[in-house]
Amino acid sequence: MTFEVQNLPRADSASLGDFAGIMTPQTSSRAPRLDLKTEDVKNGLGRLVLTLVELLRELLERQAIRRIDAGSLTDEEVERLGTTFLQLSEQMERMKREFGLEGEDLNIDLGPLGKLL
């Protein structure tokens, strides 16, 4: 059995060359390197940690408010919670100043999900 190929479009050599260029991995004598500065890494890590702490603080504060509204906490517990959240807020402000951050800097954009905080 023989097959005849008739009337099939032919790729010209320019198209094949373009395709080969796209499919061939680009190699260089030197691997790409990240240009990381110590201060940038420190500030980025500080921003991430403070963002997580702020997220946890907000979640805990909302839970405390729910418990207060439900009446499941004593007056002493409410007082202790208030003092703790105040101290945490003051410490967060000190740390934001240390890293040169504002409150909005901790509100990471999650793309289609919106802002974190």
Steps between C-alpha positions, in 0.01 A plus 500: 500500500636841406385840606504803283522842650324748281394858541629534855628843599873513535681694767762729360849492649451839673204366697694191599792714606274719717346192657840345568618825660202506733534135598877508558587581861701815536825427674754742617844457645378645829191401696272790593558624853276677742632836608384501859594774739512412868288801597230413243480142626481617862223750423306251287514237772406758763202609289385140458530420871322820604224430248444155647502634856250772402274243333506280811441802725192599299363145506552470875346842559189406299467175694534689830228745392270208414560346841440834674175549308393145588569571870735204540783704658528640850576866561857407599550306176365791296739736681796267441413465131475876462840553664660225292366635170609852593854383579514296179384799299769721658768240430383466138531877456857492635595217266339670198708808574812280531443361149376830357152364428155653509178314577410476131837334425379195692187467289633260235315485169391140433398566139149372423436436869549867585695652786604284795402737781 
